Amino acid sequence: ARRPGDGLARQPEVRPIREVEVVRPANAPRPIFGTPEPGDPDFQVAELIQRLRGRMPAVQRCYDHALTHESPTLAGRVTLSMQVMPPGHLAGVRAADNSTGSEALGACIVRAVQTLRVTRGPERPVTRDFPIVLARQG
């Protein structure tokens, strides 16, 4: 006798793989990860990273939606570019690079992080990139 589910292949678990590296523009010196912005001891890059990591459940929902409604094999890298403003909010958040081919996924990820705030922003606007690699595991 067959049981429900016999013969059905188990779908692999779907989770994004996060690549959490903050990079600066190519012509700027690279700061040590998690150190204050040069000349600005009050702005902590580590807090920005922590807050971005806190938004990963929302990014996961974006990815799950794209897998369900666009393509079950969707994968790639979305690099967010943003400016951290002196009051601590983000401005100009955009998907600077999106190798997934899904504009809707990139837009959803931007919406998931654009309202993020840090306790204390830098003395002057600072541009940061945040790459996120999205892939099926399993």
N, CA, C and O atoms as CSV, one atom per row, in Angstrom:
chain,resi,resn,atom,element,x,y,z
A,1,ALA,N,N,0.846,-1.182,0.000
A,1,ALA,CA,C,0.000,0.000,0.000
A,1,ALA,C,C,0.883,1.234,0.000
A,1,ALA,O,O,1.888,1.286,0.709
A,2,ARG,N,N,0.518,2.201,-0.773
A,2,ARG,CA,C,1.276,3.448,-0.838
A,2,ARG,C,C,0.848,4.377,0.276
A,2,ARG,O,O,-0.322,4.436,0.654
A,3,ARG,N,N,1.800,5.080,0.777
A,3,ARG,CA,C,1.522,6.090,1.786
A,3,ARG,C,C,1.599,7.470,1.135
A,3,ARG,O,O,2.324,7.654,0.157
A,4,PRO,N,N,0.858,8.439,1.672
A,4,PRO,CA,C,0.944,9.781,1.117
A,4,PRO,C,C,2.390,10.262,1.138
A,4,PRO,O,O,3.093,10.112,2.137
A,5,GLY,N,N,2.824,10.842,0.019
A,5,GLY,CA,C,4.176,11.389,-0.045
A,5,GLY,C,C,5.188,10.423,-0.616
A,5,GLY,O,O,6.308,10.829,-0.927
A,6,ASP,N,N,4.818,9.098,-0.772
A,6,ASP,CA,C,5.746,8.128,-1.360
A,6,ASP,C,C,6.044,8.541,-2.801
A,6,ASP,O,O,5.154,8.952,-3.546
A,7,GLY,N,N,7.300,8.424,-3.165
A,7,GLY,CA,C,7.673,8.732,-4.540
A,7,GLY,C,C,7.908,10.195,-4.812
A,7,GLY,O,O,8.331,10.555,-5.910
A,8,LEU,N,N,7.648,11.048,-3.846
A,8,LEU,CA,C,7.881,12.470,-4.042
A,8,LEU,C,C,9.275,12.822,-3.540
A,8,LEU,O,O,9.651,12.472,-2.421
A,9,ALA,N,N,10.021,13.505,-4.363
A,9,ALA,CA,C,11.363,13.919,-3.941
A,9,ALA,C,C,11.240,15.030,-2.905
A,9,ALA,O,O,10.440,15.954,-3.049
A,10,ARG,N,N,12.042,14.918,-1.873
A,10,ARG,CA,C,12.030,15.951,-0.824
A,10,ARG,C,C,12.716,17.200,-1.356
A,10,ARG,O,O,13.833,17.134,-1.871
A,11,GLN,N,N,12.053,18.321,-1.233
A,11,GLN,CA,C,12.617,19.580,-1.693
A,11,GLN,C,C,13.697,20.040,-0.731
A,11,GLN,O,O,13.518,19.949,0.483
A,12,PRO,N,N,14.830,20.539,-1.256
A,12,PRO,CA,C,15.879,21.024,-0.358
A,12,PRO,C,C,15.419,22.266,0.386
A,12,PRO,O,O,14.586,23.032,-0.098
A,13,GLU,N,N,15.976,22.444,1.562
A,13,GLU,CA,C,15.655,23.619,2.367
A,13,GLU,C,C,16.147,24.862,1.634
A,13,GLU,O,O,17.220,24.849,1.031
A,14,VAL,N,N,15.374,25.918,1.687
A,14,VAL,CA,C,15.734,27.143,0.993
A,14,VAL,C,C,16.130,28.197,2.017
A,14,VAL,O,O,15.315,28.629,2.831
A,15,ARG,N,N,17.364,28.591,1.965
A,15,ARG,CA,C,17.893,29.624,2.852
A,15,ARG,C,C,18.918,30.434,2.090
A,15,ARG,O,O,19.697,29.862,1.327
A,16,PRO,N,N,18.949,31.751,2.269
A,16,PRO,CA,C,20.017,32.499,1.609
A,16,PRO,C,C,21.325,32.300,2.366
A,16,PRO,O,O,21.342,32.146,3.587
A,17,ILE,N,N,22.397,32.307,1.625
A,17,ILE,CA,C,23.715,32.310,2.239
A,17,ILE,C,C,24.118,33.777,2.305
A,17,ILE,O,O,24.153,34.473,1.290
A,18,ARG,N,N,24.416,34.226,3.498
A,18,ARG,CA,C,24.733,35.643,3.666
A,18,ARG,C,C,26.229,35.859,3.549
A,18,ARG,O,O,27.029,35.136,4.143
A,19,GLU,N,N,26.583,36.845,2.789
A,19,GLU,CA,C,27.970,37.263,2.707
A,19,GLU,C,C,27.999,38.636,3.352
A,19,GLU,O,O,27.494,39.601,2.778
A,20,VAL,N,N,28.571,38.734,4.513
A,20,VAL,CA,C,28.506,39.972,5.277
A,20,VAL,C,C,29.875,40.632,5.263
A,20,VAL,O,O,30.688,40.443,6.167
A,21,GLU,N,N,30.104,41.398,4.232
A,21,GLU,CA,C,31.367,42.104,4.108
A,21,GLU,C,C,31.046,43.522,3.673
A,21,GLU,O,O,30.351,43.729,2.679
A,22,VAL,N,N,31.541,44.483,4.405
A,22,VAL,CA,C,31.323,45.873,4.022
A,22,VAL,C,C,32.558,46.312,3.263
A,22,VAL,O,O,33.678,46.200,3.761
A,23,VAL,N,N,32.348,46.812,2.056
A,23,VAL,CA,C,33.484,47.250,1.255
A,23,VAL,C,C,33.355,48.730,0.943
A,23,VAL,O,O,32.261,49.293,0.935
A,24,ARG,N,N,34.488,49.334,0.688
A,24,ARG,CA,C,34.520,50.752,0.329
A,24,ARG,C,C,34.773,50.860,-1.165
A,24,ARG,O,O,35.148,49.875,-1.802
A,25,PRO,N,N,34.575,52.045,-1.733
A,25,PRO,CA,C,34.904,52.234,-3.145
A,25,PRO,C,C,36.374,51.865,-3.401
A,25,PRO,O,O,37.218,51.979,-2.512
A,26,ALA,N,N,36.660,51.424,-4.623
A,26,ALA,CA,C,37.986,50.909,-4.966
A,26,ALA,C,C,39.117,51.904,-4.681
A,26,ALA,O,O,40.226,51.491,-4.340
A,27,ASN,N,N,38.856,53.187,-4.813
A,27,ASN,CA,C,39.920,54.180,-4.629
A,27,ASN,C,C,40.114,54.602,-3.177
A,27,ASN,O,O,40.984,55.425,-2.895
A,28,ALA,N,N,39.338,54.069,-2.261
A,28,ALA,CA,C,39.452,54.442,-0.850
A,28,ALA,C,C,40.186,53.343,-0.083
A,28,ALA,O,O,40.068,52.167,-0.426
A,29,PRO,N,N,40.944,53.714,0.951
A,29,PRO,CA,C,41.621,52.684,1.744
A,29,PRO,C,C,40.601,51.813,2.460
A,29,PRO,O,O,39.559,52.307,2.889
A,30,ARG,N,N,40.887,50.530,2.594
A,30,ARG,CA,C,39.978,49.585,3.255
A,30,ARG,C,C,40.121,49.688,4.756
A,30,ARG,O,O,41.229,49.559,5.277
A,31,PRO,N,N,39.019,49.920,5.474
A,31,PRO,CA,C,39.101,49.919,6.932
A,31,PRO,C,C,39.145,48.487,7.450
A,31,PRO,O,O,38.726,47.563,6.754
A,32,ILE,N,N,39.637,48.303,8.638
A,32,ILE,CA,C,39.576,46.992,9.273
A,32,ILE,C,C,38.125,46.754,9.644
A,32,ILE,O,O,37.458,47.649,10.164
A,33,PHE,N,N,37.633,45.551,9.381
A,33,PHE,CA,C,36.228,45.215,9.612
A,33,PHE,C,C,35.810,45.582,11.032
A,33,PHE,O,O,36.469,45.193,11.996
A,34,GLY,N,N,34.727,46.322,11.159
A,34,GLY,CA,C,34.163,46.634,12.464
A,34,GLY,C,C,34.823,47.787,13.188
A,34,GLY,O,O,34.476,48.077,14.333
A,35,THR,N,N,35.776,48.457,12.537
A,35,THR,CA,C,36.434,49.579,13.195
A,35,THR,C,C,35.676,50.862,12.901
A,35,THR,O,O,34.909,50.918,11.940
A,36,PRO,N,N,35.879,51.898,13.715
A,36,PRO,CA,C,35.206,53.159,13.448
A,36,PRO,C,C,35.652,53.746,12.116
A,36,PRO,O,O,36.730,53.429,11.614
A,37,GLU,N,N,34.823,54.590,11.562
A,37,GLU,CA,C,35.180,55.317,10.356
A,37,GLU,C,C,36.376,56.215,10.702
A,37,GLU,O,O,36.371,56.852,11.756
A,38,PRO,N,N,37.394,56.278,9.844
A,38,PRO,CA,C,38.535,57.140,10.153
A,38,PRO,C,C,38.093,58.572,10.464
A,38,PRO,O,O,37.308,59.163,9.723
A,39,GLY,N,N,38.597,59.112,11.549
A,39,GLY,CA,C,38.254,60.476,11.944
A,39,GLY,C,C,36.885,60.604,12.582
A,39,GLY,O,O,36.461,61.717,12.891
A,40,ASP,N,N,36.180,59.501,12.791
A,40,ASP,CA,C,34.828,59.547,13.339
A,40,ASP,C,C,34.634,58.396,14.322
A,40,ASP,O,O,34.020,57.386,13.979
A,41,PRO,N,N,35.150,58.538,15.535
A,41,PRO,CA,C,35.115,57.432,16.497
A,41,PRO,C,C,33.713,57.046,16.963
A,41,PRO,O,O,33.537,55.969,17.534
A,42,ASP,N,N,32.718,57.896,16.736
A,42,ASP,CA,C,31.369,57.589,17.220
A,42,ASP,C,C,30.573,56.697,16.274
A,42,ASP,O,O,29.643,56.018,16.710
A,43,PHE,N,N,30.919,56.684,14.983
A,43,PHE,CA,C,30.188,55.844,14.032
A,43,PHE,C,C,30.830,54.465,14.001
A,43,PHE,O,O,31.998,54.322,13.640
A,44,GLN,N,N,30.069,53.462,14.376
A,44,GLN,CA,C,30.561,52.090,14.428
A,44,GLN,C,C,30.001,51.280,13.262
A,44,GLN,O,O,28.796,51.043,13.176
A,45,VAL,N,N,30.884,50.864,12.376
A,45,VAL,CA,C,30.478,50.037,11.253
A,45,VAL,C,C,29.857,48.738,11.763
A,45,VAL,O,O,28.929,48.208,11.153
A,46,ALA,N,N,30.369,48.229,12.882
A,46,ALA,CA,C,29.848,46.978,13.438
A,46,ALA,C,C,28.356,47.084,13.745
A,46,ALA,O,O,27.624,46.110,13.569
A,47,GLU,N,N,27.898,48.237,14.198
A,47,GLU,CA,C,26.462,48.395,14.468
A,47,GLU,C,C,25.666,48.323,13.166
A,47,GLU,O,O,24.595,47.720,13.119
A,48,LEU,N,N,26.193,48.938,12.117
A,48,LEU,CA,C,25.521,48.880,10.817
A,48,LEU,C,C,25.403,47.432,10.358
A,48,LEU,O,O,24.342,47.009,9.900
A,49,ILE,N,N,26.487,46.672,10.480
A,49,ILE,CA,C,26.474,45.260,10.092
A,49,ILE,C,C,25.438,44.494,10.922
A,49,ILE,O,O,24.671,43.696,10.383
A,50,GLN,N,N,25.420,44.736,12.211
A,50,GLN,CA,C,24.477,44.052,13.103
A,50,GLN,C,C,23.039,44.360,12.700
A,50,GLN,O,O,22.193,43.467,12.662
A,51,ARG,N,N,22.768,45.622,12.401
A,51,ARG,CA,C,21.396,46.006,12.008
A,51,ARG,C,C,21.014,45.376,10.662
A,51,ARG,O,O,19.877,44.944,10.469
A,52,LEU,N,N,21.980,45.329,9.736
A,52,LEU,CA,C,21.697,44.698,8.449
A,52,LEU,C,C,21.441,43.204,8.629
A,52,LEU,O,O,20.549,42.644,7.991
A,53,ARG,N,N,22.214,42.564,9.487
A,53,ARG,CA,C,21.971,41.151,9.776
A,53,ARG,C,C,20.592,40.945,10.380
A,53,ARG,O,O,19.946,39.930,10.124
A,54,GLY,N,N,20.141,41.898,11.177
A,54,GLY,CA,C,18.816,41.821,11.773
A,54,GLY,C,C,17.698,41.862,10.750
A,54,GLY,O,O,16.577,41.442,11.036
A,55,ARG,N,N,17.990,42.360,9.567
A,55,ARG,CA,C,16.982,42.418,8.500
A,55,ARG,C,C,16.985,41.169,7.618
A,55,ARG,O,O,16.188,41.072,6.685
A,56,MET,N,N,17.863,40.221,7.899
A,56,MET,CA,C,17.942,39.027,7.061
A,56,MET,C,C,16.662,38.190,7.057
A,56,MET,O,O,16.373,37.579,6.028
A,57,PRO,N,N,15.876,38.118,8.137
A,57,PRO,CA,C,14.598,37.393,8.020
A,57,PRO,C,C,13.682,38.012,6.946
A,57,PRO,O,O,12.985,37.285,6.238
A,58,ALA,N,N,13.683,39.326,6.828
A,58,ALA,CA,C,12.872,39.971,5.791
A,58,ALA,C,C,13.448,39.679,4.404
A,58,ALA,O,O,12.700,39.480,3.447
A,59,VAL,N,N,14.770,39.655,4.300
A,59,VAL,CA,C,15.413,39.296,3.030
A,59,VAL,C,C,15.055,37.855,2.668
A,59,VAL,O,O,14.801,37.548,1.504
A,60,GLN,N,N,15.037,36.980,3.664
A,60,GLN,CA,C,14.659,35.580,3.437
A,60,GLN,C,C,13.239,35.495,2.877
A,60,GLN,O,O,12.976,34.718,1.959
A,61,ARG,N,N,12.327,36.292,3.431
A,61,ARG,CA,C,10.948,36.285,2.921
A,61,ARG,C,C,10.906,36.751,1.469
A,61,ARG,O,O,10.156,36.201,0.662
A,62,CYS,N,N,11.708,37.762,1.132
A,62,CYS,CA,C,11.788,38.219,-0.261
A,62,CYS,C,C,12.251,37.086,-1.169
A,62,CYS,O,O,11.686,36.853,-2.237
A,63,TYR,N,N,13.294,36.385,-0.717
A,63,TYR,CA,C,13.852,35.297,-1.514
A,63,TYR,C,C,12.854,34.142,-1.651
A,63,TYR,O,O,12.680,33.597,-2.741
A,64,ASP,N,N,12.202,33.774,-0.548
A,64,ASP,CA,C,11.192,32.710,-0.598
A,64,ASP,C,C,10.083,33.061,-1.589
A,64,ASP,O,O,9.653,32.207,-2.364
A,65,HIS,N,N,9.623,34.304,-1.568
A,65,HIS,CA,C,8.573,34.753,-2.478
A,65,HIS,C,C,9.037,34.643,-3.928
A,65,HIS,O,O,8.295,34.168,-4.788
A,66,ALA,N,N,10.271,35.084,-4.197
A,66,ALA,CA,C,10.796,35.022,-5.558
A,66,ALA,C,C,10.927,33.572,-6.034
A,66,ALA,O,O,10.655,33.274,-7.196
A,67,LEU,N,N,11.342,32.678,-5.142
A,67,LEU,CA,C,11.460,31.265,-5.514
A,67,LEU,C,C,10.098,30.669,-5.845
A,67,LEU,O,O,9.972,29.851,-6.757
A,68,THR,N,N,9.092,31.082,-5.103
A,68,THR,CA,C,7.746,30.551,-5.290
A,68,THR,C,C,7.048,31.158,-6.505
A,68,THR,O,O,6.361,30.454,-7.244
A,69,HIS,N,N,7.223,32.462,-6.711
A,69,HIS,CA,C,6.452,33.155,-7.742
A,69,HIS,C,C,7.215,33.442,-9.028
A,69,HIS,O,O,6.602,33.777,-10.042
A,70,GLU,N,N,8.537,33.318,-9.009
A,70,GLU,CA,C,9.303,33.595,-10.226
A,70,GLU,C,C,9.989,32.345,-10.762
A,70,GLU,O,O,9.664,31.871,-11.851
A,71,SER,N,N,10.939,31.811,-9.995
A,71,SER,CA,C,11.683,30.646,-10.450
A,71,SER,C,C,12.228,29.873,-9.255
A,71,SER,O,O,12.865,30.463,-8.382
A,72,PRO,N,N,11.992,28.572,-9.199
A,72,PRO,CA,C,12.489,27.783,-8.076
A,72,PRO,C,C,14.008,27.594,-8.098
A,72,PRO,O,O,14.577,27.069,-7.141
A,73,THR,N,N,14.665,28.014,-9.177
A,73,THR,CA,C,16.123,27.892,-9.260
A,73,THR,C,C,16.823,29.245,-9.144
A,73,THR,O,O,18.026,29.342,-9.390
A,74,LEU,N,N,16.095,30.270,-8.779
A,74,LEU,CA,C,16.653,31.613,-8.679
A,74,LEU,C,C,17.790,31.651,-7.667
A,74,LEU,O,O,17.644,31.175,-6.541
A,75,ALA,N,N,18.908,32.213,-8.065
A,75,ALA,CA,C,20.070,32.327,-7.184
A,75,ALA,C,C,20.951,33.450,-7.719
A,75,ALA,O,O,20.809,33.871,-8.867
A,76,GLY,N,N,21.842,33.918,-6.893
A,76,GLY,CA,C,22.774,34.946,-7.330
A,76,GLY,C,C,23.159,35.862,-6.192
A,76,GLY,O,O,23.005,35.526,-5.018
A,77,ARG,N,N,23.656,37.010,-6.556
A,77,ARG,CA,C,24.172,37.971,-5.581
A,77,ARG,C,C,23.489,39.314,-5.790
A,77,ARG,O,O,23.374,39.803,-6.914
A,78,VAL,N,N,23.038,39.899,-4.685
A,78,VAL,CA,C,22.471,41.247,-4.707
A,78,VAL,C,C,23.370,42.096,-3.808
A,78,VAL,O,O,23.480,41.836,-2.609
A,79,THR,N,N,24.005,43.103,-4.386
A,79,THR,CA,C,24.850,43.994,-3.606
A,79,THR,C,C,24.101,45.295,-3.391
A,79,THR,O,O,23.811,46.030,-4.335
A,80,LEU,N,N,23.793,45.566,-2.124
A,80,LEU,CA,C,23.118,46.811,-1.778
A,80,LEU,C,C,24.155,47.905,-1.608
A,80,LEU,O,O,25.199,47.693,-0.992
A,81,SER,N,N,23.867,49.059,-2.147
A,81,SER,CA,C,24.705,50.235,-1.936
A,81,SER,C,C,23.855,51.241,-1.184
A,81,SER,O,O,22.676,51.421,-1.487
A,82,MET,N,N,24.458,51.896,-0.202
A,82,MET,CA,C,23.685,52.821,0.633
A,82,MET,C,C,24.592,53.896,1.203
A,82,MET,O,O,25.805,53.715,1.306
A,83,GLN,N,N,23.994,55.008,1.568
A,83,GLN,CA,C,24.705,56.046,2.309
A,83,GLN,C,C,24.168,56.059,3.723
A,83,GLN,O,O,22.957,56.062,3.943
A,84,VAL,N,N,25.085,56.066,4.682
A,84,VAL,CA,C,24.699,56.229,6.078
A,84,VAL,C,C,24.831,57.724,6.355
A,84,VAL,O,O,25.906,58.302,6.194
A,85,MET,N,N,23.736,58.337,6.771
A,85,MET,CA,C,23.692,59.780,6.965
A,85,MET,C,C,24.005,60.151,8.417
A,85,MET,O,O,23.837,59.325,9.314
A,86,PRO,N,N,24.458,61.386,8.654
A,86,PRO,CA,C,24.816,61.804,10.017
A,86,PRO,C,C,23.752,61.535,11.090
A,86,PRO,O,O,24.119,61.159,12.203
A,87,PRO,N,N,22.462,61.708,10.811
A,87,PRO,CA,C,21.497,61.388,11.877
A,87,PRO,C,C,21.383,59.894,12.169
A,87,PRO,O,O,20.807,59.516,13.189
A,88,GLY,N,N,21.923,59.025,11.287
A,88,GLY,CA,C,21.865,57.588,11.529
A,88,GLY,C,C,20.928,56.826,10.621
A,88,GLY,O,O,20.789,55.612,10.773
A,89,HIS,N,N,20.275,57.496,9.676
A,89,HIS,CA,C,19.390,56.779,8.757
A,89,HIS,C,C,20.129,56.491,7.449
A,89,HIS,O,O,21.212,57.022,7.201
A,90,LEU,N,N,19.529,55.651,6.628
A,90,LEU,CA,C,20.099,55.313,5.335
A,90,LEU,C,C,19.439,56.150,4.247
A,90,LEU,O,O,18.259,56.490,4.334
A,91,ALA,N,N,20.215,56.472,3.228
A,91,ALA,CA,C,19.693,57.196,2.074
A,91,ALA,C,C,20.238,56.526,0.814
A,91,ALA,O,O,21.304,55.911,0.833
A,92,GLY,N,N,19.502,56.656,-0.258
A,92,GLY,CA,C,19.970,56.148,-1.541
A,92,GLY,C,C,20.209,54.646,-1.570
A,92,GLY,O,O,21.105,54.176,-2.270
A,93,VAL,N,N,19.425,53.895,-0.824
A,93,VAL,CA,C,19.594,52.435,-0.822
A,93,VAL,C,C,19.142,51.909,-2.183
A,93,VAL,O,O,18.047,52.214,-2.655
A,94,ARG,N,N,20.009,51.117,-2.794
A,94,ARG,CA,C,19.677,50.561,-4.109
A,94,ARG,C,C,20.402,49.244,-4.306
A,94,ARG,O,O,21.408,48.969,-3.652
A,95,ALA,N,N,19.885,48.441,-5.207
A,95,ALA,CA,C,20.555,47.200,-5.597
A,95,ALA,C,C,21.558,47.577,-6.680
A,95,ALA,O,O,21.218,47.620,-7.863
A,96,ALA,N,N,22.798,47.850,-6.270
A,96,ALA,CA,C,23.822,48.306,-7.204
A,96,ALA,C,C,24.222,47.205,-8.175
A,96,ALA,O,O,24.583,47.476,-9.320
A,97,ASP,N,N,24.156,45.960,-7.710
A,97,ASP,CA,C,24.482,44.805,-8.545
A,97,ASP,C,C,23.493,43.706,-8.191
A,97,ASP,O,O,23.267,43.416,-7.016
A,98,ASN,N,N,22.905,43.099,-9.215
A,98,ASN,CA,C,21.917,42.050,-8.976
A,98,ASN,C,C,22.085,40.980,-10.044
A,98,ASN,O,O,21.571,41.124,-11.153
A,99,SER,N,N,22.794,39.918,-9.720
A,99,SER,CA,C,23.026,38.852,-10.693
A,99,SER,C,C,21.904,37.816,-10.709
A,99,SER,O,O,21.979,36.848,-11.466
A,100,THR,N,N,20.861,37.996,-9.888
A,100,THR,CA,C,19.759,37.029,-9.857
A,100,THR,C,C,18.870,37.138,-11.084
A,100,THR,O,O,18.184,36.180,-11.440
A,101,GLY,N,N,18.875,38.295,-11.732
A,101,GLY,CA,C,17.997,38.510,-12.872
A,101,GLY,C,C,16.588,38.914,-12.468
A,101,GLY,O,O,15.737,39.111,-13.335
A,102,SER,N,N,16.323,39.043,-11.179
A,102,SER,CA,C,14.993,39.405,-10.698
A,102,SER,C,C,15.002,40.822,-10.136
A,102,SER,O,O,15.505,41.070,-9.040
A,103,GLU,N,N,14.438,41.741,-10.907
A,103,GLU,CA,C,14.325,43.114,-10.414
A,103,GLU,C,C,13.404,43.188,-9.199
A,103,GLU,O,O,13.630,43.985,-8.289
A,104,ALA,N,N,12.358,42.347,-9.189
A,104,ALA,CA,C,11.407,42.344,-8.075
A,104,ALA,C,C,12.107,41.916,-6.785
A,104,ALA,O,O,11.843,42.486,-5.726
A,105,LEU,N,N,12.990,40.924,-6.856
A,105,LEU,CA,C,13.730,40.487,-5.674
A,105,LEU,C,C,14.636,41.606,-5.174
A,105,LEU,O,O,14.679,41.874,-3.974
A,106,GLY,N,N,15.356,42.259,-6.074
A,106,GLY,CA,C,16.222,43.370,-5.682
A,106,GLY,C,C,15.434,44.481,-5.013
A,106,GLY,O,O,15.862,45.025,-3.995
A,107,ALA,N,N,14.276,44.820,-5.582
A,107,ALA,CA,C,13.441,45.886,-5.016
A,107,ALA,C,C,12.910,45.497,-3.642
A,107,ALA,O,O,12.842,46.334,-2.742
A,108,CYS,N,N,12.535,44.239,-3.478
A,108,CYS,CA,C,12.027,43.763,-2.190
A,108,CYS,C,C,13.120,43.848,-1.124
A,108,CYS,O,O,12.856,44.269,0.003
A,109,ILE,N,N,14.333,43.453,-1.472
A,109,ILE,CA,C,15.443,43.515,-0.518
A,109,ILE,C,C,15.742,44.966,-0.140
A,109,ILE,O,O,16.007,45.258,1.026
A,110,VAL,N,N,15.703,45.862,-1.102
A,110,VAL,CA,C,15.899,47.291,-0.810
A,110,VAL,C,C,14.847,47.771,0.178
A,110,VAL,O,O,15.178,48.454,1.148
A,111,ARG,N,N,13.583,47.424,-0.052
A,111,ARG,CA,C,12.510,47.834,0.864
A,111,ARG,C,C,12.730,47.261,2.264
A,111,ARG,O,O,12.390,47.899,3.260
A,112,ALA,N,N,13.295,46.063,2.336
A,112,ALA,CA,C,13.500,45.401,3.628
A,112,ALA,C,C,14.542,46.112,4.488
A,112,ALA,O,O,14.504,46.004,5.714
A,113,VAL,N,N,15.467,46.835,3.866
A,113,VAL,CA,C,16.538,47.456,4.663
A,113,VAL,C,C,16.512,48.983,4.669
A,113,VAL,O,O,17.189,49.595,5.496
A,114,GLN,N,N,15.766,49.606,3.790
A,114,GLN,CA,C,15.881,51.056,3.632
A,114,GLN,C,C,15.453,51.883,4.842
A,114,GLN,O,O,15.846,53.044,4.951
A,115,THR,N,N,14.673,51.330,5.739
A,115,THR,CA,C,14.240,52.092,6.916
A,115,THR,C,C,15.140,51.867,8.125
A,115,THR,O,O,14.860,52.372,9.212
A,116,LEU,N,N,16.203,51.123,7.943
A,116,LEU,CA,C,17.147,50.825,9.014
A,116,LEU,C,C,17.783,52.116,9.554
A,116,LEU,O,O,18.007,53.069,8.807
A,117,ARG,N,N,18.065,52.128,10.846
A,117,ARG,CA,C,18.743,53.253,11.492
A,117,ARG,C,C,19.838,52.726,12.404
A,117,ARG,O,O,19.723,51.635,12.963
A,118,VAL,N,N,20.902,53.508,12.550
A,118,VAL,CA,C,21.940,53.204,13.535
A,118,VAL,C,C,21.846,54.254,14.632
A,118,VAL,O,O,21.322,55.348,14.423
A,119,THR,N,N,22.363,53.900,15.804
A,119,THR,CA,C,22.251,54.789,16.959
A,119,THR,C,C,22.882,56.146,16.700
A,119,THR,O,O,22.300,57.188,17.000
A,120,ARG,N,N,24.074,56.114,16.140
A,120,ARG,CA,C,24.760,57.367,15.844
A,120,ARG,C,C,25.410,57.258,14.476
A,120,ARG,O,O,26.228,56.372,14.232
A,121,GLY,N,N,25.040,58.161,13.596
A,121,GLY,CA,C,25.593,58.159,12.252
A,121,GLY,C,C,26.970,58.798,12.212
A,121,GLY,O,O,27.459,59.306,13.221
A,122,PRO,N,N,27.590,58.771,11.048
A,122,PRO,CA,C,28.903,59.378,10.882
A,122,PRO,C,C,28.816,60.905,10.860
A,122,PRO,O,O,27.727,61.469,10.752
A,123,GLU,N,N,29.963,61.563,10.963
A,123,GLU,CA,C,29.995,63.033,10.910
A,123,GLU,C,C,29.531,63.552,9.559
A,123,GLU,O,O,28.894,64.601,9.467
A,124,ARG,N,N,29.860,62.798,8.506
A,124,ARG,CA,C,29.414,63.155,7.149
A,124,ARG,C,C,28.943,61.868,6.467
A,124,ARG,O,O,29.326,60.783,6.904
A,125,PRO,N,N,28.135,61.949,5.424
A,125,PRO,CA,C,27.619,60.737,4.781
A,125,PRO,C,C,28.736,59.769,4.384
A,125,PRO,O,O,29.785,60.176,3.886
A,126,VAL,N,N,28.485,58.491,4.615
A,126,VAL,CA,C,29.436,57.429,4.299
A,126,VAL,C,C,28.728,56.431,3.399
A,126,VAL,O,O,27.622,55.990,3.713
A,127,THR,N,N,29.356,56.068,2.277
A,127,THR,CA,C,28.785,55.074,1.367
A,127,THR,C,C,29.337,53.701,1.715
A,127,THR,O,O,30.542,53.531,1.900
A,128,ARG,N,N,28.442,52.726,1.801
A,128,ARG,CA,C,28.822,51.348,2.101
A,128,ARG,C,C,28.089,50.411,1.143
A,128,ARG,O,O,26.987,50.710,0.682
A,129,ASP,N,N,28.715,49.280,0.854
A,129,ASP,CA,C,28.099,48.214,0.068
A,129,ASP,C,C,27.912,47.015,0.979
A,129,ASP,O,O,28.711,46.770,1.882
A,130,PHE,N,N,26.843,46.272,0.726
A,130,PHE,CA,C,26.524,45.097,1.529
A,130,PHE,C,C,26.093,43.989,0.574
A,130,PHE,O,O,24.945,43.974,0.129
A,131,PRO,N,N,27.001,43.053,0.248
A,131,PRO,CA,C,26.632,41.964,-0.677
A,131,PRO,C,C,25.889,40.844,0.045
A,131,PRO,O,O,26.230,40.470,1.167
A,132,ILE,N,N,24.874,40.324,-0.623
A,132,ILE,CA,C,24.090,39.208,-0.100
A,132,ILE,C,C,24.048,38.146,-1.190
A,132,ILE,O,O,23.577,38.405,-2.298
A,133,VAL,N,N,24.539,36.953,-0.875
A,133,VAL,CA,C,24.506,35.856,-1.823
A,133,VAL,C,C,23.292,34.989,-1.503
A,133,VAL,O,O,23.112,34.550,-0.367
A,134,LEU,N,N,22.470,34.751,-2.508
A,134,LEU,CA,C,21.241,33.976,-2.348
A,134,LEU,C,C,21.375,32.668,-3.119
A,134,LEU,O,O,21.591,32.666,-4.331
A,135,ALA,N,N,21.245,31.562,-2.400
A,135,ALA,CA,C,21.376,30.260,-3.051
A,135,ALA,C,C,20.583,29.223,-2.291
A,135,ALA,O,O,20.386,29.340,-1.081
A,136,ARG,N,N,20.133,28.217,-2.996
A,136,ARG,CA,C,19.441,27.099,-2.349
A,136,ARG,C,C,20.475,26.226,-1.690
A,136,ARG,O,O,21.540,25.981,-2.255
A,137,GLN,N,N,20.173,25.756,-0.506
A,137,GLN,CA,C,21.043,24.794,0.179
A,137,GLN,C,C,20.372,23.440,0.149
A,137,GLN,O,O,19.146,23.342,0.098
A,138,GLY,N,N,21.171,22.410,0.179
A,138,GLY,CA,C,20.594,21.083,0.275
A,138,GLY,C,C,20.782,20.340,-0.926
A,138,GLY,O,O,20.352,19.190,-1.014
